[in-house]
Amino acid sequence: MRELVETEGLPQPLVSHHLGVLVGAGLLRSRRSDGFTMYAVDPAGLAAAARTVFGVLDPDDLTPVALPGGNPACCRPSQGAGR
């Protein structure tokens, strides 16, 4: 956590809170060592999250309009943009 606080310039309580949320969600593991909390990615939690995301966003289940190139209005600047 100290590295995130130092390199990103974030307040320690904010980083601690968000790491705790990720532990609670099962994406990180934590353990106490010499007065510090050590964090690591939980591979099982990460795999479960990936299955959930890919289950919701499975490209084979998307309608043709949602597929890349399937919607001519998607991802193109509108006329007069930036004015």
NORBELWO-V828515 format. One record per helix or strand of 3 or more residues. SS is the DSSP state (helix for helix, strand for strand). FROM is the first residue (numbers start at 1). LEN is the number of residues. Records with the same first field share a line. If there is no record, write none. Layout:
SS: FROM-LEN / FROM-LEN
This chain:
helix: 2-7 / 12-13 / 43-14 / 59-3 / 64-3
strand: 28-6 / 36-6
